[in-house]
Amino acid sequence: MPAPSALPDFFNQLRPRIAGELRTDAFYRTLYSTDASLYQVMPYGVLLPKTVDDVQAALELAARYRIPIVPRTAGTSLAGQAVNEALVIDFTSHLNRILEVNAEERWVRVQPGVVLDHLNQYLRPFDLQYGPDPASSNRAALGGIVANNATGSHSIVYGMTADHVLETDVILADGTRTRFGFLNPAELDAKHTRGDFEGSLYRKIRATLENPANISAIREGTPRHWRRCGGYNVERLLGDGNFSYRLPQDTR
Ligand SMILES: Cc1cc2nc3c(=O)[nH]c(=O)nc-3n(C[C@H](O)[C@H](O)[C@H](O)COP(=O)(O)OP(=O)(O)OC[C@H]3O[C@@H](n4cnc5c(N)ncnc54)[C@H](O)[C@@H]3O)c2cc1C
């Protein structure tokens, strides 16, 4: 496909707004044109964000100029998730810090570029480890692990990544920031009444999950084995029929 005609304007607007690097040269684009899959697709450019504000600026402008983006960490995905005709945003260069550990409550807050083995090394003195253990853990980073819902050979013990994520700080497709996590019923209702893009997402999800045809399609169509990472995992939102956004491991 030809590159979007707005691409030069997008790059020109983005460059002065970021502290990190924006690379559009053939060398960098070629480097990021492959991942561990069999696909090779040349990206439009590569952003190495230094701050979360850099990422937000990229998403805001990408929405305005309608430029596709692909977040990326280690690129060890096997199905082409980390390559596309898009602006690739690589979180591993700078946004790779462990921000907070709460050993008593057994949670950790990390940036997406933290490599799983580094995290587990860091947690060892606390007698803790992150359970799901993809075989690529010496390279794979938490951004990709969460997005792929990764797990590994001890999945029977530890479950999937989705069983261990308590909250995510996200930037939505319109460039706004929010946090996804446990909501009590009042908080959930408040989300639905918001007039912004986030509110529209909650309303669409509720409408989808309240539709009886969808409920039976989800109940009947979801494969009866738990180690799956394809699809949208909507059965987790269906719960016991009440709309529970609570994740299984969240004991708070
Ligand atoms: C040798 C080998 C062994 C493997 N073994 C396993 C295994 O045992 N179990 C398993 O589950 N998988 C396995 N994989 C697949 C892959 O390594 C894992 O799924 C891993 O979690 C991907 O992490 P990554 O950092 O490489 O992510 P990437 O490949 O860089 O990205 C994965 C996805 O996450 C998205 N993403 C990345 N960062 C963000 C972000 N900040 N925000 C939003 N989305 C983001 C990307 O767009 C992409 O869709 C293996 C792969 C290889 C090559």
Ligand as a Chemical Component Dictionary entry (heavy atoms), coordinates in Angstrom:
data_LIG
# 
_chem_comp.id                   LIG 
_chem_comp.type                 NON-POLYMER 
_chem_comp.pdbx_formal_charge   0 
_chem_comp.three_letter_code    LIG 
# 
loop_
_chem_comp_atom.comp_id 
_chem_comp_atom.atom_id 
_chem_comp_atom.alt_atom_id 
_chem_comp_atom.type_symbol 
_chem_comp_atom.charge 
_chem_comp_atom.model_Cartn_x 
_chem_comp_atom.model_Cartn_y 
_chem_comp_atom.model_Cartn_z 
_chem_comp_atom.pdbx_ordinal 
LIG C1  C1  C 0 12.030 -18.821 20.997 1  
LIG C2  C2  C 0 10.656 -18.285 21.364 2  
LIG C3  C3  C 0 9.960  -18.882 22.391 3  
LIG C4  C4  C 0 8.686  -18.408 22.746 4  
LIG N1  N1  N 0 8.021  -19.011 23.781 5  
LIG C5  C5  C 0 6.823  -18.540 24.167 6  
LIG C6  C6  C 0 6.142  -19.136 25.274 7  
LIG O1  O1  O 0 6.620  -20.066 25.924 8  
LIG N2  N2  N 0 4.934  -18.623 25.611 9  
LIG C7  C7  C 0 4.380  -17.565 24.942 10 
LIG O2  O2  O 0 3.291  -17.120 25.323 11 
LIG N3  N3  N 0 5.002  -16.988 23.894 12 
LIG C8  C8  C 0 6.208  -17.439 23.496 13 
LIG N4  N4  N 0 6.859  -16.839 22.444 14 
LIG C9  C9  C 0 6.227  -15.692 21.782 15 
LIG C10 C10 C 0 6.681  -14.328 22.381 16 
LIG O3  O3  O 0 8.020  -14.398 22.759 17 
LIG C11 C11 C 0 5.897  -13.941 23.619 18 
LIG O4  O4  O 0 4.517  -13.860 23.347 19 
LIG C12 C12 C 0 6.371  -12.634 24.269 20 
LIG O5  O5  O 0 5.537  -12.354 25.366 21 
LIG C13 C13 C 0 6.373  -11.428 23.349 22 
LIG O6  O6  O 0 7.058  -10.392 24.002 23 
LIG P1  P1  P 0 7.860  -9.279  23.193 24 
LIG O7  O7  O 0 8.470  -8.348  24.178 25 
LIG O8  O8  O 0 8.781  -9.893  22.219 26 
LIG O9  O9  O 0 6.653  -8.564  22.443 27 
LIG P2  P2  P 0 6.570  -8.040  20.926 28 
LIG O10 O10 O 0 6.721  -9.187  19.997 29 
LIG O11 O11 O 0 7.470  -6.881  20.734 30 
LIG O12 O12 O 0 5.074  -7.523  20.918 31 
LIG C14 C14 C 0 4.010  -8.416  21.143 32 
LIG C15 C15 C 0 2.684  -7.684  21.012 33 
LIG O13 O13 O 0 2.587  -6.758  22.068 34 
LIG C16 C16 C 0 2.278  -5.473  21.571 35 
LIG N5  N5  N 0 2.903  -4.507  22.489 36 
LIG C17 C17 C 0 4.208  -4.420  22.851 37 
LIG N6  N6  N 0 4.396  -3.409  23.711 38 
LIG C18 C18 C 0 3.181  -2.843  23.904 39 
LIG C19 C19 C 0 2.732  -1.733  24.672 40 
LIG N7  N7  N 0 3.568  -1.003  25.427 41 
LIG N8  N8  N 0 1.417  -1.416  24.626 42 
LIG C20 C20 C 0 0.553  -2.142  23.870 43 
LIG N9  N9  N 0 0.920  -3.199  23.113 44 
LIG C21 C21 C 0 2.221  -3.545  23.137 45 
LIG C22 C22 C 0 2.856  -5.466  20.165 46 
LIG O14 O14 O 0 2.219  -4.517  19.332 47 
LIG C23 C23 C 0 2.553  -6.881  19.723 48 
LIG O15 O15 O 0 1.219  -6.975  19.271 49 
LIG C24 C24 C 0 8.111  -17.312 22.049 50 
LIG C25 C25 C 0 8.829  -16.712 21.011 51 
LIG C26 C26 C 0 10.084 -17.190 20.667 52 
LIG C27 C27 C 0 10.832 -16.522 19.551 53 
# 
loop_
_chem_comp_bond.comp_id 
_chem_comp_bond.atom_id_1 
_chem_comp_bond.atom_id_2 
_chem_comp_bond.value_order 
_chem_comp_bond.pdbx_ordinal 
LIG C1  C2  SING 1  
LIG C2  C3  SING 2  
LIG C2  C26 DOUB 3  
LIG C3  C4  DOUB 4  
LIG C4  N1  SING 5  
LIG C4  C24 SING 6  
LIG N1  C5  DOUB 7  
LIG C5  C6  SING 8  
LIG C5  C8  SING 9  
LIG C6  O1  DOUB 10 
LIG C6  N2  SING 11 
LIG N2  C7  SING 12 
LIG C7  O2  DOUB 13 
LIG C7  N3  SING 14 
LIG N3  C8  DOUB 15 
LIG C8  N4  SING 16 
LIG N4  C9  SING 17 
LIG N4  C24 SING 18 
LIG C9  C10 SING 19 
LIG C10 O3  SING 20 
LIG C10 C11 SING 21 
LIG C11 O4  SING 22 
LIG C11 C12 SING 23 
LIG C12 O5  SING 24 
LIG C12 C13 SING 25 
LIG C13 O6  SING 26 
LIG O6  P1  SING 27 
LIG P1  O7  DOUB 28 
LIG P1  O8  SING 29 
LIG P1  O9  SING 30 
LIG O9  P2  SING 31 
LIG P2  O10 DOUB 32 
LIG P2  O11 SING 33 
LIG P2  O12 SING 34 
LIG O12 C14 SING 35 
LIG C14 C15 SING 36 
LIG C15 O13 SING 37 
LIG C15 C23 SING 38 
LIG O13 C16 SING 39 
LIG C16 N5  SING 40 
LIG C16 C22 SING 41 
LIG N5  C17 SING 42 
LIG N5  C21 SING 43 
LIG C17 N6  DOUB 44 
LIG N6  C18 SING 45 
LIG C18 C19 SING 46 
LIG C18 C21 DOUB 47 
LIG C19 N7  SING 48 
LIG C19 N8  DOUB 49 
LIG N8  C20 SING 50 
LIG C20 N9  DOUB 51 
LIG N9  C21 SING 52 
LIG C22 O14 SING 53 
LIG C22 C23 SING 54 
LIG C23 O15 SING 55 
LIG C24 C25 DOUB 56 
LIG C25 C26 SING 57 
LIG C26 C27 SING 58 
# 
